[in-house]
Amino acid sequence: MPNIEYLTAAGLDKLKKELADALAQRPMISAAIAEAREKGDLSENAEYDAARDAQGLLEVKIARLKEKIANARVLDESQIGTDKVQMMNKVKVRNLATRQEMEFTIVGESEADFSKGRLAATTPIGKALLGHEKGEVVEARVPSGVLKFEILDISI
């Protein structure tokens, strides 16, 4: 079963650009392999081995990007409501243990960046928040234990 990735249109564009950049590197790596091959004995040719390793890593990256793009589902931001937490919502919560308030936007894994307040829906906190309403208290099971959050606001 494919691993569906929910993205914004900008997130999908970013993946497509990464793929184009990776595909553009193929000729350079092929040239490096050909150049190293010309240097003779391949059994003791570190340049050849390094170029082949780089080619292998690049092909893995290309395959992963192609799979993500093929399984991407672009979210229509005009269809996003604020009655319950869902992908692309901005959620303001209060940690009940520390009384600290935080705000996250719930996004797909490839768009997550905690330092920018973009929380992946696949994280324990993201999973705990999804589907709940303003005013509810949710529990997130994290490696350090259980965190309780009160949902203060849901917006777009």
N, C-alpha and C positions, 0 to 999 in steps of 0.2 A: 504494500500500500504506500503511495507516495506521501512524502512529508510536506503537507501544505504549509506555505509560508505566506502570512498576511502582511501586505506592504502598502505603503502610500505610493502614489504615482512617482514621487521623487525618489523613494527607496528603490523602486524597480529600475528607474533610470540610472541610479548609482550602480546597481548590479550589472546592468547592460554595459555601462562604461568600463567597469572593472573587467568584464569579459572581453570587450574590444581591446583593452590595454594588454591583457594576457595573450590574446590571439596575435597581437602585433609583435610580441616577444618571440614567437615561434621561429621566424626566419633568422633572428640573431643567434638563437641557441643552436639552430641547425648549422649556421656558419661556424660557430665556435667548435662544434663537434667535427666538422669537416677539416677545419684548420688543425685541430689537435690530432686527428687521424693521420694527417700528412706528415706528422713529426715522427712517424715510425712505430716501433713496438708498442702495441696497445696494452700489453700485459703490465707494463710499468710506466704508463703514461698518466700521470696525475691530472693533467689538464683535461684529457679525454674523459677520465672518470668523473671529474667535477662537472663537466659539461653534460654528460649523460645523467648525472644526478639532478642537475638543474632542469633538464628536459623532463625527467620523471615528475619532479615536484610541480612544474608548470602544467603538465598534462592533468595531474590530479586536481589542481586549482581550477583549470578550465572545465573539467568534468563536474566538479561541485557547483561552479557558477551556472553552468548549463542546466543542471538539475534544479537548482533554486529558482531560476528564471522559468523553467518549464512548469514548476509546481506553484508559482506565485499567484496569489489572488489579490488584485488591487482593490483596496477598500474605497468605496464611494463615500467620501466624507459628508455628502449631503444626506445620506441615509443613516447617519449616526445620531442616536438619541442620547438623552441624559437621565432617563429614568432609572437605569441600571448600568453598572460599570461594564463597558465593552471596549474592544480594541479602538484605539485612537482617542479615547476619552482622556481628559485631564482630570485627575483625581486628587483631591486634597484630603489628607488623612492626619489623624493624631495618634501617635504611639502612646498607648494608655500607660505603659510603664514609665516612660521618660517625659510624657506630656509634650514632646516635641512634635511640631506640625511639619509635614512634608507634602510636596506636590509632585506627582508623576504624570507622565503621559504614557499610556499603555500601548506598546508597539510590538511588532514582530521582532524576532531574535536578531535579524541582520541589521535592524535600525536602532537597536538598544544602545544607550550610552548613559550610564547612571550619572556621570558627572554633568550631563546636560538635562537630567530629569526625565530621561527616556528609559522606561522600565519594560523589559521583555515580559510578555504575557506568560511565558513559560517558566519564569522564576517562581519560587514559592510565594512571594508576596503578590506578584501579578496574578497567579492562579487563585489565591485567596480572595482577591478583590473582584475578579470577574463575576458578573451576574448579581452582585449585591447592590443595595440601594443606599441613598444618602441616609445617615442616621444609624445604620447597622454597624455592629461590631463584628469584625472578622478575625480569625486566627490563622496565622501563617506559620507553618512548621519549617523552621530554618535550622541549619546545622547546630546553632548554639542553643536551640530550644524552640519555644513557641512565643511568637510576638502577637500582641493584640492591637488592632487598629480600629479606630472609629472613622467611618467615612463621613467627612464634613461637607464635601461638595463634589459634584460631578459636572464637568463642562466640556465644551468642544474646543 
